[in-house]
Structures are given as structure tokens and as C-alpha cells.
Amino acid sequence: MSVKDWLIYAIPAITFVIGALIGAFGIHMYDKHSAESKVAEADEMVKKMIDDAQKRAETIKKETLLEAKEEVYRIKSENERENKERRKELQRAESRLQQREESFDKKQDGLEQREQQLNKRLKTMDAKEAEIDRLYEQQKTELERVAGMSQDEAKEVLLANVEKDARHDAALIIRDIEAKTKAEADRRATNIISMAIQRCAADHVAETTVSVVALPNDEMKGRIIGREGRNIRTLETATGVDLIIDDTPEAVILSGFDPMRREIARIALEKLILDGRIHPARIEEMVEKARKEVENQIREAGEQAVFEVGIHGLHPELVRLLGRLRYRTSYGQNVLKHSIEVAHLCGLMATELGVNVQLAKRAGLLHDIGKAVDHEIEGTHNQIGADLAKKYRENNQIVHCILAHHGDVDPGTVEAVLVQAGDAISAARPGARRETLENYIKRLEKLEEIANSFDGVDKSFAIQAGREVRIMVKSDTVSDTDIIVVAKDIVKRIEAELEYPGQIKVNVIRETRATEYAK
């Protein structure tokens, strides 16, 4: 670039800068003058604002004082109003207390008046009572003066004379009556009892503890035993009876002290032999059917006994319990046959004595009814029988005869004496009872009673002639570990309460079953 070109561009620039400097100086001079005027205006404005602020502060001060006075006045007014209300409330409470006090005073005055009236009446009554006592003493004194003795002396003399005469007359009469009655009673009692015994002749068969089931062939023994003995174990467990399978040809022996269990086992086994299908499920089904069949036989036996004796109106449950006596023995004597015989004896003797024949026969038939459940209920069989008769609405005379037939209570009626005599006659017949068998059965029943007394026991069976007791427990209440404790507790009870030869095996069994039906 040439100098000429540079000057062409530089001169205008220099001119612009010089102009700008001159303008800036002029502006500065103008701003300085303007600022001085603005400062003066600002001072005036500040003074004015200060005056206004002072005036406003005075105004605010006056307003604040006024508001404070008004607030003080309002609070004072509220306090005065609250004080007035409290004074009114206190006046009302004081008025109520004063009214109650006046009411209490009135009541107290009334009570004092009533007390005064009662005192007056008591004084009057005391005076009258004293007057009555005085008149009574006066009359008694006058009577003693007239009779010449005191009241107690007169009473003693009168009673002594009456007692002396009565004793003398009664002694003479009683002596004559006793002599005549004794001679006549001995003669008539001998005739009545001998006649009753002659007219009532009953067969006597001692009950045993075994039953025999005939088999079509010896091969059936193996089927009854089953694979690894499962069939025979199931049958023994379900019935509580021992199956003795020995060398006896075409026969199986059922052993058990309870005739009802033996009968159930016999019927079930005969049904299984006829059916031919022998396995655990079929065995349980047949045992249940046999149980129902025995129940029917029990009912029929009770009805037959009632018909044979000729009494009516017995409660159905008593008839059923009579049927259960068919499977109950007492010292080897069948209790149902014994009860029927006692009923006939009582009826014959009642006819001769002219007393109530039906009542005597009814009491004789029912006298041992407690033996049907005495292994289930605590107590003597006569007390249990009396309770059953009372429960099923037998009259009080029947209940008394049952209760008194063993002399636990004194017989209060002729029929009760007849039941005692009939029971003794039936039991005293030659061959009617065997003492050792009964003791053996009682020991077996005691074994089952001890086992059944424990919680969780479902049923128990004394088997092997009392050398083993098999106990079935409820699986939902007794666990697998609990059965060990149960077995030990039962063993302790048996050792403490029973006397027995050798040892007794306690076998506790717990099983769980699940049964469903396909429909």
C-alpha cells in the first residue's frame, strides 16, 4: 500500500477520533453542571422525606398507643365478664348446696320423728309382753296350787304311768305274736321254698372260655393263617380272641374269656369259610357284619326272656341289656338263664304268699341287669342296676329290690326279700357255679379295665389266658413316641394292682388308616 492510500484511510480516522474527544469533553462539562443541580434536588428531596418520615412515625406512634389502649380495655372487659359469670356460677352452686342441706335437714327431722314413734311402740309392746308373762305365771301358779305339784312333776308322773301300762300290754302281745308267727313262718317258708324249687327245674351248663369252629378240610387252616400270618393277626386284632390252630383235624379253637367276642369271632370265621375269600379287608368286613348279627341276637334274646317270664312294658334299652346277659357269666353260670330262673322262683313264691306276682317276677328278672355293663361303669352291679332301672323309669319298688338283693341295704318290702331268696336258690343249685372260673375271668376283665382307663386308648383285649393284653390306641391323639410311655404306665398299674403268675405282655398298637370311596 502507498502513502497516498494510507493517508486516504488515516485522515478520516484521525478526524473521527478528534471529533469524539471534543464531544466527550463537551458532554463532561454538561454532566458536571447537571450533577450539581441533581445533588441540590436530592438534598431537598431527602429533607422532605425526613420530614414525611417523622410525621408518619408520629402518626404510627399515636395509632399504636390507641390500639394498645383499646386492647387493654378489651382484655379488662373480658376479665370482668368472666368474673361475673364465675360469680353467678358460684352463686348457683351455693344455692343448690343450700337446697340440699335444707332437704337433708327435713329428712333428718322425719327420721327422728319415726324413731320416736318406733320407740313409743316398742315401749308399749314391752309393757304388753310383761303383762302377758305376769298373767301366764299367775295362771301356772294357780294350777300348781290346785294340783298340788309342779308342771314338770305332773308331766313326769303322767308319762311314767302311761309308759308302764303300755310296756306291759305290749310285752304280752308281742310274746304271743312272736311265738305264733315264728312257728307259722318257719313252716310256710319251708313249704314255699321247697315248692318253688320243685316247680322250677332249670338246666345248668357251666360256660367255658373256648369255642370250636369246624373246617371243611385242613387246607382251610393255611388260608385262615394267610401269607406270613396276616389273616390270623387281622382276625385276632379285630375280635380280641385268640385263634388256636393246632393238630386237631378240621377244627379251629377260639379262645377268649368274653363270650360275646367269641361269638362274634365264630360267626365271622364261619362266614369267611363259606365265602372263601379270606384277606384282611374281607375279615374286617365280616367281623363288622358279625357284630351286627350278635346285636340282633342280643335283642332277640332279651325279647325271648321277657316273653318267657311274661312281663310287659319294659323299656327297649332294658330289653337289650337283658339280651347282653346271654353273653355274661357269673362263676360259670349264664346270667340271663340265672335271671329268668330267679324271676320264675320269685313269681312262684309271691303266688304262695299272696303278694304282687308281676312285681316280684319283674324284680327277679332285672335284679342282675347291672352285670350287663359293670365292666364299663364303676360300682357294684346292684348299684349300677338300680341306677339303670331308675333311669328307664322303673318304679321305686323295683329299684329297691335290685339294690337290696345282696344285702347292701336292708330289704324294705316282701318282694325284695323274695328276690334275695330266689337269687340265693338259683346260685346254690349243685353245679350252678364255679368259683375258679369266675376269679380267672375277673382278672382278665381287670386287665382290660386298667388298659381302658388311660387316655387315648381305643379298645383293649386280654388274650393268651391273661398272659398278654393287646391295646389299640387312637392315632390322632397318641403319637409313635407316646405309645412307649403308655405301655410303661400300663405295666406299672398292672404290677401295682394285680396278682398273677409269671408275666404279662403289654402290646400297644398304633396304626393310621386313610379311607376314601370311589363314586
C-alpha positions in Angstrom: 0.0 0.0 0.0 1.2 3.5 -0.9 1.5 6.5 1.4 -1.3 8.2 -0.6 -3.6 5.3 0.0 -2.6 5.2 3.7 -3.4 8.9 4.1 -6.7 8.4 2.3 -7.7 6.0 5.0 -5.9 7.6 8.0 -7.2 11.2 7.7 -10.8 10.3 8.2 -10.0 8.2 11.1 -8.0 10.8 12.8 -10.7 13.3 12.1 -13.2 11.0 13.8 -11.1 10.5 16.9 -10.5 14.2 17.3 -14.2 14.8 17.0 -15.0 12.2 19.5 -12.6 13.7 22.0 -14.2 17.2 21.6 -17.6 15.7 22.0 -16.6 13.8 25.1 -15.2 16.9 26.7 -18.4 18.9 26.0 -20.5 16.1 27.5 -18.4 16.0 30.6 -18.8 19.7 31.2 -22.6 19.3 30.7 -22.8 16.4 33.1 -20.9 18.2 35.8 -23.4 21.1 35.8 -26.3 18.7 35.6 -24.9 16.6 38.6 -24.6 19.7 40.8 -28.2 20.6 40.1 -29.3 17.0 40.8 -27.4 16.9 44.1 -29.3 20.1 45.2 -32.6 18.5 44.2 -31.7 15.3 46.1 -30.9 17.2 49.3 -34.3 18.9 49.1 -35.9 15.6 48.5 -34.1 13.9 51.4 -35.1 16.7 53.7 -38.7 16.3 52.6 -38.6 12.5 53.0 -37.2 13.0 56.6 -40.0 15.4 57.4 -42.5 13.0 56.0 -41.0 10.1 57.9 -41.1 12.0 61.1 -44.7 12.9 60.6 -45.5 9.3 59.7 -43.7 8.0 62.7 -45.7 10.3 64.9 -48.9 9.1 63.3 -47.9 5.4 63.8 -46.9 6.1 67.4 -50.3 7.6 68.1 -52.1 4.7 66.3 -50.1 2.1 68.2 -50.9 3.8 71.5 -54.5 4.0 70.6 -54.6 0.3 69.7 -52.8 -0.7 72.9 -55.3 1.2 74.9 -58.2 -0.5 73.0 -56.6 -4.0 73.6 -56.2 -3.2 77.3 -59.8 -2.1 77.5 -60.9 -5.3 75.7 -59.0 -7.6 78.0 -60.2 -5.8 81.0 -63.8 -6.1 79.7 -63.4 -9.9 79.1 -61.9 -10.4 82.6 -64.8 -8.5 84.1 -67.3 -10.6 82.1 -65.6 -13.9 83.1 -65.5 -12.8 86.7 -69.3 -12.0 86.6 -70.0 -15.4 85.1 -67.9 -17.2 87.7 -69.7 -15.3 90.5 -73.0 -16.3 89.0 -71.9 -20.0 88.8 -70.7 -19.9 92.4 -74.0 -18.3 93.5 -75.9 -21.1 91.7 -73.8 -23.8 93.3 -74.2 -22.2 96.7 -77.9 -22.1 96.1 -78.0 -25.8 95.2 -76.0 -26.8 98.2 -78.2 -24.8 100.4 -81.3 -26.5 99.0 -79.7 -30.0 99.5 -78.8 -29.1 103.1 -82.4 -28.0 103.7 -83.7 -31.3 102.2 -81.3 -33.3 104.4 -82.5 -31.4 107.4 -86.1 -32.2 106.6 -85.3 -35.9 106.1 -83.4 -36.0 109.4 -86.3 -34.4 111.1 -88.6 -37.1 109.6 -86.3 -39.9 110.7 -86.1 -38.5 114.2 -89.9 -38.4 114.3 -90.2 -42.0 113.1 -87.6 -43.1 115.6 -89.6 -41.5 118.4 -92.7 -43.3 117.2 -90.9 -46.7 117.0 -89.6 -46.2 120.5 -93.0 -45.5 121.8 -94.4 -48.6 120.1 -91.5 -50.7 121.5 -92.2 -49.5 125.0 -95.9 -50.3 124.5 -95.1 -53.8 123.2 -92.6 -54.5 126.1 -95.3 -53.4 128.5 -97.8 -55.8 126.9 -95.3 -58.7 126.9 -94.5 -58.1 130.5 -98.2 -58.2 131.3 -98.7 -61.5 129.4 -95.8 -63.1 131.2 -97.2 -62.0 134.5 -100.6 -63.4 133.7 -99.1 -66.7 132.5 -97.0 -67.1 135.7 -100.1 -66.3 137.7 -102.2 -68.9 135.9 -99.4 -71.6 136.2 -99.0 -70.8 139.9 -102.7 -71.2 140.4 -102.8 -74.5 138.5 -99.9 -75.9 140.6 -101.6 -74.8 143.8 -104.8 -76.6 142.8 -103.0 -79.8 141.6 -100.6 -79.9 144.5 -97.5 -80.4 142.2 -95.4 -78.5 139.7 -95.9 -78.7 135.9 -92.7 -80.9 135.4 -93.7 -83.2 138.2 -97.2 -83.7 136.8 -95.8 -84.4 133.3 -93.3 -87.0 134.6 -95.9 -88.8 136.6 -98.4 -88.9 133.7 -95.7 -90.2 131.2 -94.4 -92.8 133.6 -97.9 -94.3 134.2 -98.7 -94.4 130.5 -95.3 -95.9 129.6 -95.6 -98.5 132.3 -99.0 -99.7 131.2 -98.1 -99.6 127.5 -94.9 -101.6 128.0 -96.7 -104.3 130.0 -99.5 -104.7 127.5 -97.1 -104.6 124.5 -94.8 -107.2 126.0 -97.7 -109.7 126.5 -99.0 -109.1 122.9 -95.5 -109.3 121.3 -94.6 -112.5 123.1 -97.7 -114.3 121.9 -97.4 -112.9 118.4 -93.7 -113.8 118.1 -94.3 -117.4 119.2 -97.2 -117.9 116.8 -95.5 -116.1 113.9 -92.2 -117.9 114.2 -93.8 -121.3 114.2 -96.1 -120.4 111.3 -93.3 -118.5 109.3 -90.9 -121.4 109.5 -93.4 -123.9 108.3 -94.8 -121.7 105.5 -91.3 -120.6 104.4 -90.1 -124.2 104.2 -93.2 -125.2 102.2 -93.0 -122.2 99.8 -89.3 -122.5 99.0 -89.4 -126.3 98.6 -92.4 -126.0 96.3 -90.8 -123.2 94.2 -87.6 -125.3 93.8 -89.6 -128.3 92.7 -91.7 -126.4 90.2 -88.8 -124.5 88.7 -86.3 -127.1 87.4 -83.6 -125.4 85.2 -80.7 -126.9 83.3 -77.3 -125.9 84.4 -74.4 -125.7 81.9 -71.1 -124.3 83.0 -69.8 -121.8 80.4 -66.4 -122.3 79.0 -63.8 -119.9 77.6 -63.4 -121.7 74.2 -65.4 -122.2 71.1 -64.7 -124.7 68.3 -65.3 -123.9 64.6 -65.5 -126.8 62.2 -63.5 -126.6 58.9 -64.3 -128.3 55.6 -60.7 -129.5 55.3 -57.3 -129.0 56.8 -56.2 -126.8 53.8 -58.5 -124.1 55.2 -56.1 -123.7 58.1 -53.4 -122.3 55.9 -55.9 -119.9 54.3 -57.0 -118.7 57.7 -53.4 -118.1 58.7 -52.6 -116.3 55.5 -49.4 -115.1 54.0 -46.9 -114.5 56.9 -49.8 -114.8 59.3 -51.5 -111.6 58.2 -55.1 -113.1 58.1 -55.0 -114.6 61.6 -53.4 -111.4 63.0 -56.1 -109.3 61.5 -58.9 -111.6 62.9 -57.3 -111.6 66.3 -56.8 -107.9 66.4 -60.4 -107.1 65.2 -62.1 -109.5 67.6 -59.8 -109.7 70.6 -60.0 -113.5 70.5 -57.1 -116.0 70.2 -57.2 -118.5 67.3 -55.6 -121.8 68.2 -54.7 -123.7 65.1 -53.1 -127.0 66.1 -53.2 -130.6 65.1 -56.9 -131.0 65.8 -58.3 -132.3 62.4 -60.7 -130.0 60.6 -61.2 -127.6 63.6 -60.1 -124.2 64.9 -60.4 -123.3 68.5 -61.4 -119.8 69.5 -60.1 -118.8 73.0 -61.3 -115.8 74.9 -62.9 -115.0 78.3 -65.6 -112.7 76.8 -68.4 -114.9 75.3 -69.6 -112.0 73.1 -66.2 -111.6 71.5 -66.0 -115.4 71.0 -69.4 -115.4 69.3 -68.5 -112.5 67.0 -65.3 -114.3 66.1 -67.1 -117.6 65.5 -69.8 -116.1 63.2 -67.2 -114.1 61.3 -64.9 -117.1 60.8 -67.8 -119.3 59.7 -68.9 -116.6 57.2 -65.4 -116.3 55.8 -65.1 -120.1 55.4 -68.4 -120.2 53.5 -67.4 -117.2 51.4 -63.9 -118.5 50.6 -62.4 -115.0 50.2 -60.1 -114.6 53.2 -58.0 -111.5 53.3 -57.6 -108.6 55.8 -60.2 -106.3 54.2 -62.8 -109.1 53.9 -62.0 -110.2 57.5 -62.8 -106.7 58.9 -66.0 -106.6 56.8 -67.2 -109.9 58.1 -66.3 -109.0 61.7 -68.5 -105.9 61.4 -71.3 -107.9 60.0 -70.9 -110.5 62.8 -71.1 -107.7 65.3 -74.4 -106.5 63.9 -75.7 -110.1 63.9 -74.7 -110.6 67.5 -76.5 -107.3 68.3 -79.7 -108.7 66.7 -79.2 -111.9 68.7 -78.9 -109.9 71.9 -82.1 -108.0 71.2 -83.9 -111.3 70.3 -82.6 -113.0 73.5 -83.9 -110.1 75.6 -87.3 -110.2 73.9 -87.4 -114.0 74.4 -86.6 -113.7 78.1 -89.3 -111.1 78.6 -91.8 -113.2 76.8 -90.8 -116.4 78.7 -91.2 -114.7 82.1 -94.4 -113.0 81.0 -93.8 -109.3 81.9 -94.7 -106.3 79.8 -93.9 -102.7 79.4 -90.1 -102.9 79.8 -88.1 -100.1 78.2 -86.4 -101.3 74.9 -83.0 -100.5 76.4 -83.6 -102.7 79.4 -84.7 -105.5 77.0 -81.4 -105.0 75.1 -79.4 -105.1 78.3 -81.1 -108.3 79.3 -80.1 -109.8 76.0 -76.4 -108.9 76.7 -76.6 -111.1 79.8 -76.7 -114.0 77.4 -73.0 -113.4 76.9 -72.2 -112.8 80.6 -71.3 -115.4 83.2 -71.1 -115.3 86.9 -68.9 -118.0 88.5 -69.5 -120.0 85.3 -73.3 -119.6 85.4 -75.0 -117.9 82.5 -76.5 -114.7 83.9 -79.5 -114.5 81.6 -80.6 -118.0 82.4 -80.0 -117.3 86.1 -82.1 -114.1 85.9 -85.0 -116.0 84.2 -84.8 -118.7 86.9 -84.9 -116.1 89.7 -87.9 -114.4 88.0 -89.8 -117.7 88.0 -88.8 -118.5 91.6 -89.9 -115.1 92.8 -93.2 -115.4 90.9 -93.9 -118.8 92.5 -93.1 -117.7 96.0 -95.1 -114.5 95.5 -98.2 -116.5 94.5 -98.0 -118.6 97.6 -97.6 -115.5 99.8 -100.3 -113.6 98.1 -98.2 -110.6 97.2 -97.7 -108.8 93.8 -96.6 -111.6 91.5 -95.8 -109.3 88.5 -93.7 -107.0 90.7 -91.8 -110.0 92.1 -91.1 -111.5 88.7 -90.1 -108.2 87.2 -87.7 -107.5 90.0 -86.3 -111.1 89.8 -85.7 -110.7 86.0 -84.0 -107.3 86.4 -82.0 -108.0 89.6 -78.7 -108.6 87.8 -79.2 -106.1 84.9 -76.2 -104.2 86.2 -73.9 -107.1 85.2 -74.5 -106.2 81.5 -72.4 -103.0 81.9 -70.5 -103.5 85.1 -67.2 -103.8 83.1 -67.9 -100.4 81.6 -69.2 -98.4 84.6 -67.5 -98.1 88.1 -69.5 -99.5 91.0 -71.2 -102.7 92.2 -73.6 -104.4 89.8 -76.6 -104.0 92.2 -75.9 -100.2 92.4 -75.4 -100.0 88.6 -78.6 -102.0 88.1 -80.6 -99.8 90.4 -79.4 -96.7 88.6 -80.3 -98.2 85.2 -83.8 -99.1 86.5 -84.3 -95.6 87.8 -83.0 -94.1 84.5 -85.5 -96.1 82.4 -88.5 -95.3 84.7 -88.9 -98.5 86.7 -90.9 -97.8 89.9 -89.1 -97.4 93.2 -90.1 -100.9 94.5 -88.2 -102.5 91.6 -85.2 -100.2 92.2 -85.2 -101.1 95.9 -85.3 -104.9 95.1 -82.3 -104.6 92.8 -80.4 -102.5 95.3 -81.1 -104.8 98.2 -80.7 -108.3 96.6 -77.1 -108.7 98.0 -77.9 -107.1 101.4 -76.2 -103.8 100.7 -79.3 -102.2 102.1 -81.9 -103.8 104.3 -84.9 -105.1 102.3 -88.0 -103.0 103.0 -90.6 -105.0 101.1 -91.7 -108.6 100.8 -90.7 -108.6 97.1 -87.1 -107.5 98.0 -86.8 -110.5 100.4 -88.2 -112.8 97.7 -85.6 -111.6 95.2 -82.8 -112.3 97.8 -84.2 -115.8 98.3 -84.6 -116.5 94.6 -81.1 -115.3 93.8 -79.6 -117.5 96.6 -81.6 -120.6 95.5 -80.6 -120.3 91.8 -76.9 -119.8 92.7 -76.9 -122.6 95.3 -78.1 -125.4 93.0 -75.4 -128.1 92.6 -73.2 -127.4 89.6 -74.6 -123.9 89.0 -71.4 -122.0 89.7 -67.6 -122.5 89.6 -65.5 -120.2 91.8 -62.2 -120.6 90.0 -63.5 -119.7 86.5 -65.1 -116.5 87.8 -61.9 -115.4 89.5 -60.0 -116.0 86.3 -62.4 -114.0 84.2 -62.4 -111.2 86.8 -58.6 -111.0 86.4 -58.9 -110.7 82.7 -61.6 -108.0 83.0 -59.4 -106.1 85.4 -56.6 -106.2 82.9 -58.8 -104.6 80.2 -60.3 -102.1 82.7 -56.8 -100.9 83.6 -55.8 -100.5 79.9 -59.0 -98.7 79.0 -58.6 -96.2 81.9 -55.7 -94.5 80.0 -56.3 -91.5 77.7 -56.0 -92.3 74.0 -56.8 -96.0 74.3 -59.5 -97.0 71.8 -60.0 -100.7 72.8 -58.1 -103.4 74.5 -58.2 -107.2 74.6 -56.8 -109.6 77.2 -55.6 -112.7 75.3 -53.5 -115.8 75.8 -55.3 -116.6 79.1 -54.3 -113.3 80.5 -50.6 -113.6 79.6 -51.0 -110.7 77.1 -53.1 -107.6 76.8 -53.4 -106.1 73.3 -54.2 -102.4 73.3 -55.3 -100.3 70.3 -54.7 -96.6 70.6 -56.2 -93.6 68.7 -53.7 -92.5 66.1 -54.9 -88.9 66.2 -54.2 -88.4 69.9 -51.3 -90.8 70.7 -48.0 -90.4 68.7 -45.5 -93.1 67.9 -43.3 -91.9 70.8 -46.2 -91.7 73.2 -47.1 -95.4 72.9 -43.8 -96.3 74.7 -44.9 -94.2 77.7 -48.4 -95.6 77.6 -47.1 -99.1 77.6 -44.8 -98.4 80.6 -47.6 -96.7 82.6 -50.0 -99.6 82.0 -47.3 -102.1 83.1 -46.8 -100.1 86.3 -50.6 -100.1 87.0 -50.8 -103.9 86.4 -47.9 -104.6 88.7 -49.4 -102.4 91.4 -53.0 -103.6 91.3 -53.0 -107.3 90.1 -51.6 -110.6 91.4 -50.8 -113.0 88.6 -48.4 -115.9 87.9 -45.5 -115.4 85.5 -45.5 -112.2 83.4 -48.0 -110.3 81.3 -47.0 -108.9 77.9 -48.4 -105.4 77.2 -48.7 -104.9 73.4 -49.6 -101.3 72.4 -50.6 -100.9 68.7 -51.0 -97.7 66.7 -52.0 -97.6 63.1 -53.1 -94.9 60.7 -55.7 -95.5 58.1 -57.0 -93.4 55.2 -60.3 -94.4 53.6 -61.9 -92.9 50.6 -64.8 -94.1 48.3 -64.7 -94.0 44.5 -68.2 -92.9 43.3 
